[in-house]
Amino acid sequence: MQKRDVYLDNAATSHPKPECVLKAAYAAMTDFNANPGRSGHRRALEAARAVLAAREAVAAVLGAADPFCVAFAFNCTDALNLAIKGVLRAGDHVISTLLEHNSVLRVLSEMLRREEIELTLLAPRPDGFIDPEDVRRALRKNTRLIALTHASNVTGAIQPVAAVGQVAREAGVTFLVDGAQALGAMPVDVNALACQLYAFPGHKSLLGPQGTGGLYIAPGLELAPLREGGTGSSSESMLQPTERPERYESGTLNLPGIAGLGAGAEYVRKGLSQIFMREREVTTALYEGLREIAGVDVYAPDEEAARAGIVSFNAGDLTSAQAADYLDREGIAVRGGLHCAPGAHHFLGTLERGAVRASVGHATSFEDVEALLRAVKKMLREA
């Protein structure tokens, strides 16, 4: 039997990209290749319209009424840096969790090392979820920011973000959500989540190109810019403009990437309910299939509604790197290791071994899942 070419690493970056994404990125480099917001000629205006259309499409997926609340960034890590460093001042207290990606943990840990902030990192409950009451109990008079992942990039556990958002709202604390594994894969409404900041990548479930991402910044919230420079606006001033989104978007924007991101976001917006239900069904098949294999340890919530499209596991006595390498030779792309989330692996007891992460996407089929399950059984027989 010929090996399938199976891609199950969508939590790292989505594949394949829809045709509309490829066409939009290509058109931005050929049909109207120009610098958006910097000139008044036809090509520049078309480029500016493409950026605005992308902003509107992303805002719609976020449930945000004002597209100018969306600031584009290099990626989700860049957006998280803008959110965290733009809010915090010396002496502030931050509440976050051990489940966070290093894009959050390293920023906060470095600020803590420099004695710029105070930091509380909450452990999840034994079931892998953060307790909103633990967040409430951790509040201090100087708490400025609560940062929480929407869904764990290791276990796929969808966190109680709306409940934590309510705690933050009642305390008058800014709430930042890391939506790297959520936006585009499940319904998101920033107003219902009561978050003032929502960071997202463009290249994962929004199906756009790599090197794209952004940050939702609620109306009325002002951040210190992460960088200053040319914006194409207020050029007579040597100070950074105050208007959004230009205040947060210095330098030439990634026009092909943003155009592709806009096409991906629109593709997702039109089909989100179908994508969501399909990915949930495929993820359930993946989870249940791995649970049935003797010698496999699965790290994912038991409840279907509590799982994003991620199922991590280990097989036999193999390290995650050994297992991922074996599966790659079988034509199946997964990710082994720590997934840039050491706190999550410390919680799981897999800090030294890591875990194999299989993550579904909009094009993942039940046949892809069956191919992985067959390969895992074969791997265990040969181990």
Wavefront OBJ file of the C-alpha trace (Angstrom):
o trace
v 0.000 0.000 0.000
v 1.362 3.408 -1.002
v 2.031 5.717 1.923
v -0.236 8.725 2.256
v 1.230 12.200 2.482
v -0.431 13.156 5.752
v -0.025 16.598 7.317
v -0.955 16.741 11.001
v 1.092 19.748 12.125
v -1.525 22.463 11.678
v -0.918 23.826 15.171
v 2.498 24.921 13.874
v 1.232 26.250 10.543
v -1.777 25.335 8.440
v -1.522 23.324 5.238
v -2.705 23.387 2.527
v -3.559 27.035 2.006
v -6.781 27.699 0.076
v -6.351 28.739 -3.548
v -7.798 32.170 -2.785
v -4.917 32.844 -0.363
v -2.302 32.007 -2.981
v -4.027 34.166 -5.590
v -4.371 37.135 -3.238
v -0.716 37.059 -2.207
v 0.383 36.699 -5.827
v -1.852 39.560 -6.992
v -0.360 41.824 -4.322
v 3.089 41.236 -5.824
v 2.021 41.579 -9.456
v -1.232 43.426 -10.092
v -0.760 46.294 -7.640
v 2.693 45.889 -6.131
v 3.120 49.161 -4.213
v 3.496 50.561 -0.718
v 0.114 50.932 1.020
v -0.528 54.288 2.669
v 2.598 55.934 1.282
v 1.522 57.319 -2.106
v -1.594 58.506 -3.937
v -1.182 56.659 -7.236
v -3.474 53.872 -8.376
v -1.289 50.967 -7.305
v -0.710 52.372 -3.817
v -4.432 52.978 -3.390
v -5.218 49.415 -4.461
v -2.638 48.160 -1.976
v -4.235 50.253 0.774
v -7.654 48.858 -0.115
v -6.302 45.308 0.138
v -4.941 46.020 3.616
v -8.257 47.555 4.689
v -10.169 44.556 3.336
v -7.908 42.234 5.324
v -8.423 44.328 8.446
v -12.188 44.134 7.974
v -12.125 40.371 7.401
v -10.047 39.709 10.517
v -12.228 42.040 12.594
v -15.302 40.104 11.466
v -13.771 36.798 12.592
v -12.932 38.423 15.941
v -16.443 39.802 16.357
v -15.004 43.323 16.498
v -17.113 46.179 15.147
v -14.214 48.515 14.334
v -11.585 47.170 11.906
v -9.150 49.854 13.071
v -8.950 48.023 16.386
v -6.907 45.400 14.512
v -3.177 46.175 14.326
v -1.128 43.936 12.050
v 2.127 42.458 13.339
v 4.937 40.215 12.114
v 3.349 37.195 13.827
v 1.532 36.284 17.033
v 4.745 36.522 19.076
v 5.216 40.095 17.887
v 1.602 40.887 18.762
v 1.996 39.417 22.248
v 5.127 41.498 22.802
v 3.212 44.614 21.799
v 0.336 43.739 24.128
v 2.453 42.915 27.161
v 5.076 45.619 26.851
v 2.527 48.163 25.712
v 0.408 47.739 28.855
v 2.882 47.133 31.663
v 4.780 49.708 33.664
v 7.375 49.309 36.411
v 5.926 47.762 39.542
v 2.878 46.195 37.894
v 1.660 42.719 38.814
v 0.761 40.147 36.149
v -1.287 36.975 36.456
v -0.638 34.265 33.884
v -0.395 30.459 33.797
v 2.005 27.569 33.380
v 0.124 26.569 30.238
v 1.350 29.559 28.259
v 3.567 29.460 25.203
v 7.060 30.891 25.520
v 5.816 33.864 23.511
v 4.182 34.911 26.769
v 6.332 33.176 29.384
v 9.672 34.456 28.105
v 8.474 38.040 27.824
v 7.096 38.009 31.361
v 10.038 36.066 32.795
v 12.536 38.488 31.324
v 10.637 41.442 32.740
v 10.561 39.662 36.106
v 14.305 38.978 35.936
v 14.905 42.675 35.362
v 12.676 43.385 38.396
v 10.290 45.425 36.281
v 7.155 43.488 37.249
v 5.721 41.060 39.778
v 4.442 37.771 38.364
v 2.061 35.038 39.457
v 1.939 31.879 37.322
v -1.071 29.724 38.076
v -1.031 25.940 37.711
v -4.007 24.265 36.044
v -6.340 21.954 37.906
v -5.631 18.217 37.535
v -7.986 18.179 34.526
v -5.750 20.657 32.672
v -7.947 23.741 32.988
v -7.347 27.013 34.806
v -9.802 27.749 37.599
v -11.183 31.308 37.271
v -11.434 31.484 41.056
v -7.669 30.920 41.271
v -7.311 33.996 39.082
v -9.595 35.952 41.373
v -7.628 34.885 44.463
v -4.352 35.934 42.802
v -5.478 39.523 42.241
v -3.511 42.273 43.978
v -3.938 46.008 44.228
v -1.231 46.477 41.583
v -2.453 43.775 39.165
v -2.382 45.387 35.729
v -2.658 42.416 33.344
v -4.099 38.896 33.145
v -2.734 36.810 30.245
v -4.278 33.477 29.258
v -4.083 31.166 26.265
v -7.422 30.484 24.605
v -6.445 26.868 23.919
v -3.320 25.014 25.014
v -0.936 24.321 22.155
v 0.054 21.058 23.885
v -3.169 19.504 25.159
v -5.695 21.438 23.113
v -7.641 22.243 26.296
v -9.955 25.192 25.635
v -9.603 27.421 28.662
v -12.504 29.231 30.414
v -11.558 32.545 28.858
v -14.984 34.164 29.187
v -15.120 33.375 32.914
v -11.606 34.731 33.436
v -12.553 37.771 31.379
v -15.427 38.420 33.745
v -13.039 38.257 36.719
v -10.770 40.752 34.971
v -13.661 43.053 34.110
v -14.952 43.104 37.683
v -11.445 43.919 38.944
v -10.781 46.564 36.284
v -7.727 44.626 35.016
v -6.687 44.410 31.359
v -7.226 40.924 29.930
v -4.993 39.527 27.170
v -5.916 36.330 25.308
v -3.390 34.392 23.230
v -5.539 33.118 20.367
v -2.814 31.255 18.483
v -4.702 27.937 18.523
v -8.222 29.343 18.460
v -8.925 32.150 16.002
v -10.220 30.640 12.781
v -10.705 27.204 14.323
v -13.615 28.069 16.614
v -16.068 30.925 17.129
v -14.487 33.935 18.827
v -16.204 37.083 20.055
v -13.877 39.476 21.841
v -16.808 41.242 23.468
v -18.253 38.016 24.888
v -14.779 37.076 26.150
v -14.489 40.467 27.902
v -10.905 40.811 26.661
v -9.254 44.075 25.724
v -6.395 42.395 23.876
v -6.521 39.341 21.591
v -3.336 38.239 19.808
v -3.438 35.985 16.769
v -1.202 34.488 14.063
v -2.169 34.771 10.419
v -0.626 31.508 9.289
v -2.460 28.985 11.464
v -6.243 28.607 11.460
v -6.764 31.879 9.588
v -4.983 30.064 6.719
v -2.820 33.007 5.682
v 0.908 33.141 4.885
v 3.646 32.920 7.485
v 5.055 36.195 8.767
v 1.603 37.612 9.488
v -0.459 38.148 12.614
v -1.950 40.885 14.682
v -3.497 42.217 17.828
v -7.033 43.288 18.624
v -6.875 46.392 20.851
v -10.190 47.370 22.419
v -11.506 50.888 21.867
v -10.211 53.272 24.490
v -7.166 51.186 25.406
v -3.899 52.909 24.547
v -0.667 50.930 24.353
v 2.894 52.176 24.228
v 4.136 51.287 20.712
v 6.618 48.442 20.438
v 8.507 50.362 17.747
v 8.420 53.836 16.223
v 9.029 54.973 12.674
v 7.417 55.873 9.382
v 3.682 55.334 9.108
v 2.757 57.425 6.081
v 0.681 59.663 8.341
v 1.537 62.795 10.368
v 4.863 62.904 8.553
v 5.439 66.497 9.630
v 5.912 65.308 13.212
v 8.966 63.566 14.621
v 6.730 61.912 17.217
v 4.817 58.686 16.717
v 1.211 59.372 15.654
v -1.582 58.695 18.106
v -4.081 57.407 15.523
v -4.699 53.676 15.344
v -3.718 51.444 13.717
v -0.784 53.512 12.405
v 0.475 54.033 15.967
v 1.315 50.318 16.119
v 2.312 49.631 12.495
v 5.563 51.468 11.806
v 7.404 50.624 8.618
v 6.267 49.033 5.382
v 3.564 46.437 5.897
v 3.853 42.898 4.542
v 1.426 43.555 1.690
v 1.494 40.072 0.072
v 1.189 38.415 3.468
v -1.634 40.659 4.642
v -3.509 40.293 1.343
v -3.225 36.520 1.692
v -4.278 36.729 5.323
v -7.316 38.749 4.343
v -8.337 36.124 1.807
v -7.824 33.381 4.382
v -9.840 35.230 7.021
v -12.685 35.778 4.569
v -12.577 32.093 3.578
v -12.804 31.143 7.256
v -15.521 33.702 8.010
v -17.791 32.276 5.336
v -17.286 28.656 6.386
v -16.419 28.807 10.085
v -19.326 26.719 11.340
v -18.509 23.925 8.872
v -14.771 24.124 9.601
v -15.413 24.065 13.339
v -17.708 21.043 13.268
v -15.535 19.126 10.801
v -12.357 19.688 12.806
v -14.138 18.659 16.002
v -15.321 15.386 14.431
v -11.884 14.569 13.046
v -10.221 15.461 16.360
v -12.610 13.161 18.205
v -11.737 10.311 15.848
v -8.050 11.006 16.444
v -8.445 11.152 20.226
v -10.589 8.021 20.478
v -8.400 6.080 18.066
v -5.216 6.824 20.011
v -6.903 6.028 23.312
v -7.725 2.541 22.021
v -4.094 1.655 21.224
v -2.345 -0.218 24.042
v 0.915 1.465 25.033
v -0.170 4.977 24.002
v -0.562 7.766 26.564
v -2.867 10.553 25.384
v -2.692 14.115 26.723
v -5.974 15.798 25.854
v -9.276 16.583 27.593
v -11.840 13.795 27.683
v -14.753 16.069 26.806
v -15.153 16.721 23.078
v -16.355 20.303 23.528
v -13.289 21.136 25.644
v -10.748 20.158 22.937
v -9.245 22.260 20.187
v -7.875 20.390 17.167
v -4.818 19.106 19.044
v -4.085 15.667 20.499
v -0.660 15.016 22.031
v 0.558 11.554 22.932
v 3.504 9.297 23.632
v 3.969 5.728 22.450
v 5.702 2.919 24.334
v 9.161 3.799 25.583
v 9.992 5.979 22.580
v 10.927 9.583 23.056
v 8.695 12.045 21.253
v 11.543 12.827 18.846
v 11.993 9.151 17.982
v 8.279 8.687 17.426
v 7.934 11.833 15.309
v 10.915 10.773 13.200
v 9.423 7.313 12.650
v 6.073 8.774 11.634
v 7.781 11.163 9.240
v 9.362 8.189 7.486
v 5.849 6.776 7.208
v 4.749 9.950 5.411
v 3.043 11.563 8.392
v 4.032 15.048 9.568
v 3.607 15.586 13.317
v 5.653 17.505 15.867
v 7.645 16.018 18.709
v 9.288 17.907 21.562
v 8.195 20.544 24.042
v 6.291 22.822 21.641
v 7.750 25.970 23.248
v 5.552 25.349 26.299
v 7.743 24.027 29.144
v 5.184 24.757 31.863
v 2.570 22.607 30.154
v 5.014 19.700 29.889
v 6.049 20.137 33.509
v 2.376 19.805 34.418
v 2.036 16.657 32.255
v 5.264 15.117 33.538
v 6.730 15.065 30.019
v 9.377 17.769 30.375
v 12.259 15.432 29.530
v 10.491 13.173 27.051
v 8.297 15.700 25.316
v 5.194 14.585 23.464
v 4.099 13.901 19.908
v 1.555 16.492 18.814
v -0.928 15.700 16.069
v -3.015 18.705 15.058
v -5.823 18.817 12.537
v -6.782 21.545 10.112
v -9.478 22.536 7.664
v -8.380 19.902 5.148
v -7.660 16.992 7.524
v -9.647 13.877 6.628
v -10.708 10.781 8.524
v -8.390 8.873 6.172
v -5.489 10.976 7.473
v -6.396 9.971 11.016
v -6.602 6.292 10.050
v -3.170 6.528 8.435
v -1.693 7.922 11.656
v -3.339 5.236 13.777
v -2.019 2.470 11.524
v 1.466 3.970 11.641
v 1.427 4.238 15.442
v 0.399 0.565 15.764
v 3.167 -0.446 13.369
v 5.670 1.689 15.248
v 4.804 -0.024 18.532
v 5.128 -3.462 16.985
v 8.586 -2.624 15.674
v 9.818 -0.763 18.754
l 1 2 3 4 5 6 7 8 9 10 11 12 13 14 15 16 17 18 19 20 21 22 23 24 25 26 27 28 29 30 31 32 33 34 35 36 37 38 39 40 41 42 43 44 45 46 47 48 49 50 51 52 53 54 55 56 57 58 59 60 61 62 63 64 65 66 67 68 69 70 71 72 73 74 75 76 77 78 79 80 81 82 83 84 85 86 87 88 89 90 91 92 93 94 95 96 97 98 99 100 101 102 103 104 105 106 107 108 109 110 111 112 113 114 115 116 117 118 119 120 121 122 123 124 125 126 127 128 129 130 131 132 133 134 135 136 137 138 139 140 141 142 143 144 145 146 147 148 149 150 151 152 153 154 155 156 157 158 159 160 161 162 163 164 165 166 167 168 169 170 171 172 173 174 175 176 177 178 179 180 181 182 183 184 185 186 187 188 189 190 191 192 193 194 195 196 197 198 199 200 201 202 203 204 205 206 207 208 209 210 211 212 213 214 215 216 217 218 219 220 221 222 223 224 225 226 227 228 229 230 231 232 233 234 235 236 237 238 239 240 241 242 243 244 245 246 247 248 249 250 251 252 253 254 255 256 257 258 259 260 261 262 263 264 265 266 267 268 269 270 271 272 273 274 275 276 277 278 279 280 281 282 283 284 285 286 287 288 289 290 291 292 293 294 295 296 297 298 299 300 301 302 303 304 305 306 307 308 309 310 311 312 313 314 315 316 317 318 319 320 321 322 323 324 325 326 327 328 329 330 331 332 333 334 335 336 337 338 339 340 341 342 343 344 345 346 347 348 349 350 351 352 353 354 355 356 357 358 359 360 361 362 363 364 365 366 367 368 369 370 371 372 373 374 375 376 377 378 379 380 381 382 383
